Amino acid sequence: MGRPTDVTVRMSVPAPTGWNTWDVRTHTGMAHLPSGLRVRFGLLDAAANPVIDGFTWRHGLVRLGHHTVDGSFAEVTVEVDGVELRLVLAGGPGDELYVRAQSAGTVVADVAAGWDADPQPWPDATPWEWRLDRSGDDFLVAPAGSSATAADAAVVVETRRAAAEATRPRSGGWFRDAADALTRAVTWNTIHAPDLGPVLTPTSRDFVCVERQGFYRSWALHAWDTFFTGLVAGVVDRDYARGILGQILPFADAAGMVPNRVSDERGRTDDRSQPPVGALTVLNVYLAGGLTDATRDRRLLEETFPALLAWHDWWPAHRTGPHGLLAWGSDPVDGDPESATLDRTKRESGLDDSPMYDEATYDAATHTMDLADAGLNALHVADGEALAAIASRLGADQTAARLRAETAAARESAAKQFWSAEHGGYRNLRADGSHDPHVSPTLLYPLLAGFPDAATARAVAEAMLHPEVLGGDRPLPSVSRDDPGFAATYWRGRIWAPMAYLAVQGLRRYGLTEHSRAVSAALLELFLAEWETHSHVRENYPAHSGEDLTGFRQRSDGLMAWGGLLAHLAFGELAEARADGWRFAHPGRAAQLANLPLGEGRLGVRASDRLVVTLDDAVLLDAAPGVVVSGYERTGDAVRVSLSGSGDVSVGAPGGELIAVTVDGGTRRVRIDREGTIA
């Protein structure tokens, strides 16, 4: 297997300098880069023993507060023997670290003078060239020559708090504090990888760290986990999202395969990949980063496109299975006896123990399952569409034309072969030509790829979202509730945000708003219930009420970034960036988003008695609740927008004035120039 040190990783975001919660082993301290100095805090327990290690969701971690990307502000609460410790950490790119440590118990701390050094109790240890100071609840760590004091901590902490509050993404109304949950599930998972040098953001620090009951020594990246983490991070910061989306691509092999996983001690999975969602997520983050291509993050496309294109082309070259369709696979690798097996093939799907693959076998001739997968083929078509859109924006017109032609042919072939008249929907296709009866949300992915006509799409959605199949109060379990293999455990029935995200985007492609809104609303309630009760953003969510996922054996990590996709989906019912422009719609209940990061400034969207969209507090749109705004694009010269529904709307012209427009059924396309002239 390839080792992680065989590749050069791009510069990470944030840059690996200054103070941040870099140390994967703890939430209760900060580490300084590049020096490696680490400071951690804890309490004396009831027996007067210091407790500094081991604060996890299962052992004393109570709540994670706001955390800026640059580490200039972070809050965390832990408890020891029923006594809480609240830490406010003010670090960031500079060399001074200020900490407020408040507790009714006795606060203790330790320091380590190198990344691998053993920690020593404070104040007994005084690392060379560093000064440690304490004044009551306030602590200071600074270079020996710094004039700062611990007494400055109170002022610094509150200044940093105000700055963090002014820029953090916010939500309200129907969304409650979902934006806070989404943000913290990303920023708290950014860590340092000592053997590589840069900063990485795995989907969960608990999952990748053996000292936190995880599965790797100190870091690991997984393919589709990384892309979905980057998608979520787009709500927080554009540069941060770009850094995450690009961090696994350098680990692709010579053929272009992006590996299922790469980690410090276990290397790269040279036998298998994971679902091709890279171009979809990159394009989404790009579109959401501005109101026009002129203000979006072109660098994101330039840095990721070559590797994403190579990965797209890898699939038909290496994963063509039954009937000339794509199938999940695993290649034989010398020295890896578990490669080229059915188990590894299932893992390429990302759905490790899904009942969909219970009857499948491994075909050694093709290195794939003997089951062509509708979800994989649909994702590959959608990937091709997204890559074509990216290629066009980069001026690679011949590549865009090639991708469009190949995608159209693949769509036509797959749509015919995966359609089962007997089942009235799409089904996976066995090598003997029969359609597999298992049903999962992956069978809604054909809508994401544009397989059916509008009437068929609606019929498929209504059948799939029946309460006994994939619908109900807890929609989109990972396999149908009436499947013999449904067990409400892991991929055999839990609700997974990546699956839900892809399925709902399929519903939205066909304008099935009543379905997408109902599903998004139900999933948001699951998301918020876990957040408000446990401060968790889950790896997966229970398909039945009353199931407690906090136990280790339940296999649902407590703060996993991709769980934030459930909030992201709900936000899309109010505001969503699409290839043809932004869509804004009143979701039927009061809801608010603020401080969304765009190239032009900070976007805000509020739905109450009116639908109001602002940019840095300047009104862009003020519409009656019955008006749906789509195709919105704003340049310095004109605003282009499509209006449907009924009601009045005021559109902000580039010159600043509000122009009144009315719509009464149908669709009205409007262009307003700098002088306020409507065309």
N, C-alpha and C positions, 0 to 999 in steps of 0.2 A: 504494500500500500504506500501511496505517496505520503510523505511527512509534511506537516504544515510549514516547516522551515524551508521547504523547497521552493516557495513562491515569495514574491514581494507583494505585500499588501499596501494598497493606496493609503495616503494620509487619512487618518480618521477624523471624525467630527463628533465631539469636540477634540481639539488638539491635545495630545497627551502631555500637558504641562500644567503646573499649579496644583491646587487642592480640589479633590472631588471624591465621590464615593467609589473610587476605582477598585478597591479591594473586594473581590468577589465573595470573600468569606464573611463579610460583616455588613450590616446596615448601620451600625452604631459608631461609626468613625469615618475618618477621611485619610486618604493617602496622598502624598505629594509626588508628582512626577516632574523631572526625571529622577529625583533623589531616592525615591523609594521609602521615605520616612512615613510611618503609619502611626496614627493615634486612634485609640478606641476607648469607649466609655462604658461603664456598667455600674452596678450597685453591690453593696454587701448584702448577702442573704441573711436569713434569720439566725444562722449559726456564725455570722460575722466573717464568712468566706467571700472573697471577691468573685463576682459573676460577670464576666466580660464576653466570653465566647458563647456561641450556640443560639443566638437569638434568631429563630426562624418562625414561620407561621405556626408551627406545631409546638414551639418552645419559647414563649415569652414575647414575641413580636406582636405588638398591639395594633399599631396604625402607622402608616407611612404618610407624611404630609407632602406638601408641594416640594418639588425638586426641579430647579432650573437645569437646563442642559449643561451650562458651564460650571455648575457646582457653586455658584455664588450664594445660593440659598437652598437649604434642605432641612426638613423637619422629620423626626421619627420619635415614636413612643414605644417603649418596651416595659416589661414588668418582671420583677423578681419577688417571689413569695408574696404576691398580691400588692407590692409597692411599685408604683409607676415611676419611670424616668423619662422626662421629655427633653429631647435634644433639639436645639436649633443650631445648625452648622452654617457658617458664613465663610466659604472658601473662595473658589474660583481660580482664575488664571494667575493671580498674584501669589506671593510667597507667604503672606500672613493668613493664618487661620484663626477665626474667632468662633467661640462656642459658648452657648448658654446651656447649662445642664441643670435642670430644675427637678427636684424630687424631695419627698418627705423622708427618704432614706439617705444613706451615706453614699455619695458619688465617688467612684474610683475610676482610674484611667491607667492605660499603659501605652508605651511607645515602643517602636521597633525602628532601628536605624538603617535597615535595608529591607528589600522586598522579601527576602527569605529568612531574615533574622528573627530570632525568638524575641517576643515582646517582653518588656521589662516594666515594673510598676512605676508610675509617676508619683512623686518627683525624684525617685532614686536614680533613674536614668536621665542623663543629659546628653543627647546625641551631639556629636561634634558639629560645630558651626550652627547649632540651633539653640534657641532660647525658649524655655517653657515657663509660663507665668500663670498664676491663678489669683482671682479676687472674688471670693464668695462663690456665686454660681457661674462666674465668667472665667473662661480659659483663653489663653493665647499661646499659639505656636508660631514662632517667627525666626527669621535669620538672626544671628547673634548681633548684627549691627543695626537691626530695625529699632526705631524709636517708639513703636507701638507698645501699648500696655493692655493688660487684661481689662482694665477699667474702661477701655474704649469699646469693649464688646457690645454693651447694651445699645450704644448709638449705631454701631456698624450693623448689628443684626437687624434693627428696625429699619435702617436705610435700605438694606438689601431686601427685606420683606416687602417694603413699598415698591421697589423696582420690580420684584418678581410678580407682585400682584397686578401691576400695571400692564404687564405683557403676557400673562398666562392665558391660554385659551379658556373661555368660560362658557357655561351652558346654564339654562334655567327652564322653568316651566315644566313641560312634559319631560324634558331631558334631565331635570334636576341637576345633580353635579356629575353627570356622566363624563363631561370633558375632563374634570379633575382625575377621575379614575383612569381614563384612557391615557392621560399624560403621565401619571405616576407609574403605570405599568410599563412604560418605555424608559423614562429617564432613570428610574431606580435600577434598571437592568443594564446600564452601561458600565462596563468593567475594563480593566487593563489586562492585556495578555502578555505577561512578562517575556515569554519566549519569542513573541513576534515583534513586540515594541509598541504597536498602536493600541488604540482603544477600540473595543468591539461592543456591539449591543446584541447579545443573544436574546432569544425570546424570554428567557428566565434564568436568573442567576442561581436559583435553587436547583433547577434542573441540571445545570452544567457543573456544579461544584459538589464533589463527594463529601466535603466537610459540612455541607448543608443538606445532606441526604440525597444528593444528586448522583449523576451517572458518569461523570468525567472528573479529571483532576481539578481543572480550574476554568476551562472554557471549551465551548463547542459551538459551531454554527451548523444549522440545518437549512436546506435550500428554501423550501416554501415557507418555513418559519421566518427566515430572514426577510423575504420579500413582503410578507404580510406585516412584519414588524415595521419595515420601512414605510409601508402604506399608512399604518397608524401614526407613525412619527410625522407624516406630512401635515397633520393637524397641529403639531407642536412647533416645528421649525423646518424651513426648507433645506438649509444646509445639513442639518442633522439627518433628515430623511435621505438626502443624497448619499451621505456617508454610509448609512445602514444598507441601502439598496445595492451599493457597489461592493460591500465588504466580502461577500462570498464568491464573486465572479472571478477573482484572481486564482481561485483554487480549481477552476475548470481544467479538465485534462486536455491533452493535445488534440483530441477529436472534437472538443467543444462541450463535452458533458459536464454540467454543473453537478457536483456530487450531492448525494443525499445528506452526507454529514462530513465535517472535518473537525478534528479536535486535537488537543495538545498531546495526549498520550496514545490515542487510537488512530491518528492519522486520517486519511481520506478514504471514503468508500469508492474504490475504483471499479466496483462491479455494477453500481446502480446510481440512478439519479432520484429526482422527486418531481411532483407535478409541475408542469411548465406554466407557472403563473408570473414569471418575471416581467415580461413585456406589459402584461395587463396592469400590474401594480405600478411599474415605472411610468406608464402613460397616465394613469390616474393621478399620481402625485404631481406629475408635470402639469396636467390640466388644472388641478386644484391650486396651483401656485401663482395664478394670475388671471386677469380678465381678458387677456389676449396673448398670443404667442410672443409679442414684443416684450412682455414683462415676465414671462415664465422662465424657468430655470433650464435654459438650453444646455448648459454644462451637464446636467443630469442625463440628457439624451446622448450627448456626445461620449460620455464616459462609459455608458452601459451598453450602447447599441451593438458594437462589434461582438461582444461576448454573448449577448442575448440572441443575436442572429445565428451565431455558430451553434448555440444550444438548440435553437429551433430546428436547424438543419440536421442536427445529430439524431433527432427522434426517428424520422423515416429511414435514416441510414442504418440504425441499430435496433429499432423496436418495431419492425413490421412483422406482425404475427398472422393469425388466421384471416383468410379472405383479403389479404393485402391491407388490412387495417392495423392501427397501432394497438399494441398490447404492452402491459407492464412486463419488465424483465430483469434479469441479473446475468452479467457476463462472467465467464470463468476467469478467475484470477489466480495465478500461481502462488502457492503458499497460503491461500485462503480457502480452506475446505468447506466453508459455509456459503461461498459464492456459488452461483449457478444452481440455486435451489429454489423451491417454491416459497419458502419463508422469506428469503431475501427479495424475491420478486414481489411479494405482497408489500414489503417495506418500501419499495420504490413508489407504490401508489400513495404512500403517506397514511394509508388506512390499515394499519398493521394487522389487525385481527378481524377485519370486516367479514360478516357472513356472506357477502357477495362472492368471496373467493374460496368458500369452504369446499366446493366440489371441483375447483380448478386443479390442473396438474401443470407441471413444468415441461416445456418442449425444449429438449436439448439441441434440436436442430436450429431453432430460431432464437434460443436464449430468452424466450418469453413464456408467459402463460399461454395455455390453449384457449384463452378467452379474450376476444377483442373487447376493449372497454369503451363504452359510449362516452363516459366522462373524460377519459384521456383524449379521445379523438376530438371532442368538442373543445377542450382546453387548447389543444394544438391549433385548431382553426381560429379560436379567439386570439391566441398568441400571434398567429400570422397576421390577423387583422390589425392588432395593436402595433406590431413591428412595421407593417406597411404605413400606418399613420406616422410613426416615428421617422421612418425613412424619408417620407415626403417632406417632413419638417426639416430634415437635415439636408435636403437637396439630392438625396440618393434616388432619383426617379426610376432608374432601371431596376434597382433592387425592389422598390415599392411595387412596380408593375409585375415583377416576377412573383412576389409574395401574394399579390392580389389574385393572380391567375392560379397559383398553386392552391391558395385557400379556397377559391371558388370551386375548383375541381374536388378537393377533399371534402368540402361541405356537401356537395351534391352526392358523392358516393356514400359518405357516412350517413347522411339523412335517410337514404333509401335502405341501406343495409341494417341499420339499427332500429328501424321502425318495425314494430310488431303489431300487425292488424289484430292478432288474437288478444293482445293485452291493451290495445288502444293507446300505446305510448312507445317510448324508446326503451329498449332493453339491451343488455350486453349480449354479444353474439358468440356462441360456442363454435368450436372447430367443426362440429358435425352439421352446422347450419341452423341449429335450433336457437331460439332466444331464451336466455336465462331468466327465470322468474323473479329473482331477487330485485327489490326496489330500494333505492337510497336517494338522497338528494343529488347524487351525481347524475341522475337521470333527468334532472332539470337543467344540467349544463348545456344540453343541446339548444335551449333557448338562448343562453348566453352567446352561443356561436351562430345563431340565426338559422337553425335547421328548418323549423316549420313555417308555414304561413300563419297569419294572425289568428284565424279561427282554430287551427290545430293547436297553436300555442296556448290559447285559452282553455281548450278542452283538456290538454295535458296538465296544465296547472291545476285546474279544478279537480281532476281525478287524483293527482298526487297529493293535494292538500286536503283531502278528505280526513276527518279526525282519526279514522282507524288506520290510515296509511302514514302520512307525514305531516298532517295538520294538527289542529287542536290548540289547547292553551299553551302547550310547550312544543312548538312546531319544529320540524326539520331534525328529528333524531337521525343518527347516522345510518339507520336502516329502518325499514317500515315496521311499524308496531305489530303487524300481522305476519311478519316473517318468522319462520320457525327458529331462526338463530338470534332473534331479538332478546337481549339480556340486560339492557340498560346499564351496561358496563363498557367502559373505554369505547372502542369503535364499533361495539356491538349494540349500540343504542343510545349512547350519550349524545348531547347536542354540542356540536363543534362549530365555533365561529367561522373558520375558513370555508367549510361546506356551506354554511348559511349565507355567507357573503356572496359566493359564486352563484348559488341558486337564486338569491334575491336579485342579483344583477341581471339574471336571465329574465325574471319577471318584469323588471323595469325596461328591458330592451323592447318588450312588446307593449309597454304602456299599461300593464296589468296592475294599476295603482291600488285597487281595492285589495288585491292579494298581497302585494309588496308591503303596503302600509299595515295590514293586519299582522303579518308575520314579523315585521320590524318592531311593531309595538309590543308584541308578546315577548320577543327576544330581549328587548330593552328592559322589560320588567324583570326578567331573569337576571340580567346583568346587574341592574340596580339593587335587586334584593340581596345578592351576594356581596356587593360593594357596601351597602348600608349596614348589613348585619356583621360581616366579617372583615371588611376592607380588602376583599379579594377581587381580583380580575382573573377568572378561571381559565385553565387549559381547556376544560370542557364543562358542560353544565348538565344538571340532572334532568332526565326526561320524565321523572315522576316526582311529585311533591313529597316532601318529607325525607328525601335522601340527603344525608350528610356527607359532603365530599372532603371534609377537613382531614380525615385520616390518611396516613401515608399509603396504605394499601388500596385506597380508593382511586389512586392514580389520576388526580386532577390537581395540577400544580396551582399554588395560591396566588401568584402574581405573574401571569404569562401575557406578554404583550399582545399576542394575537387575539386574546379575548376581547380587547378593545374594538375589534371589528364589529361587535354587536352594537356598540355606541355609534360607530362610524355609519353603520347601516341606517340607524334611526335619524342621524343628522341629515342623511341624504333625502329624507322625506321633506325636509325644509329647504335645504340648499345642496346642490350637487353639481360638480363640474363634469361636463360631458364633452365628447369630441366636437359637437356642433355648437358649444357654448354652455354657459351656466343655466341650470334650471332652478327656479325659486317657486315654491308653492306653499300655501297655507296648509298645514297638516291636519286641520280640523280641531286643534286644541292649542292653547297658549304654549309657545316654545321660543327659546332664544339661544343664539350662538353669538359669541363675541370674540374678538382678537384672533380671528383666523389669519394666518400669515400669508400674505400675497406679495408679489413683487411691487405692487403699487402702494401697499400699506396694510392696514388691518381691516378685515371685512367683518361686518356685523349683520346679522339677520334676525328679525324679531317678528313673531306672529302673535297677534292678539286681536283687537278689533280691526286692525289693518296688517298687511304684510309690508314690512319696511326693511330695506336693504341699505346699509351705509358703508362708506369707505372712509376710515379715519374721521367718523362722525358726520361726514357730508352725505346727504341723502342721494342714493342712486335710483331707488325705486320706492314708491309709496302706493300700494295697490289695495283694492278691495279684496276681501278674503276669497271671493269667487274667481279671481283672476289667476291663471297659471302662466308664469313667465318662463320661456325656454329660449335656447339659442342666444343667450345674452352675451354680447361681446362689446367691450369698451376700449377704444383707442383714443389718442389725443385729438382725432379729427371727427369721430362719429361714434354713436351708439347704435348697435344693431340688436333687435330683439323681436321675438315672436310672442304674441299675446293670444291666449285662448280663454274660454269661459265667459263670464259676464261680470261687468263692473267697470269702475273707473280706475285709472292708474296714472300717476305722475312719474315721468321718466327724466332723470337728471341728464341734461345735455352736457357735452364736453366743456362748454363754457361755464357751466355751473347752474344755470337756471333750470327750473322744473317745467317740463312740457306736459300738458294734460292730454291724455288719450283715453278713449273709451273702447270697449269691446263687448259685443253682444252675440255670443255664440260663434262657432267657427274659429278660425285662426287669422289674426291680423299681423302681418310682418311690417315692422316699423324701422326706419333709419332716421336718426336725428343728428344733424351736423352741428358744428360749433356755434353757428348762428341761431340754433334752435329750429331750423327748418325741418319739417317732417317730410320724408319721402317714402 
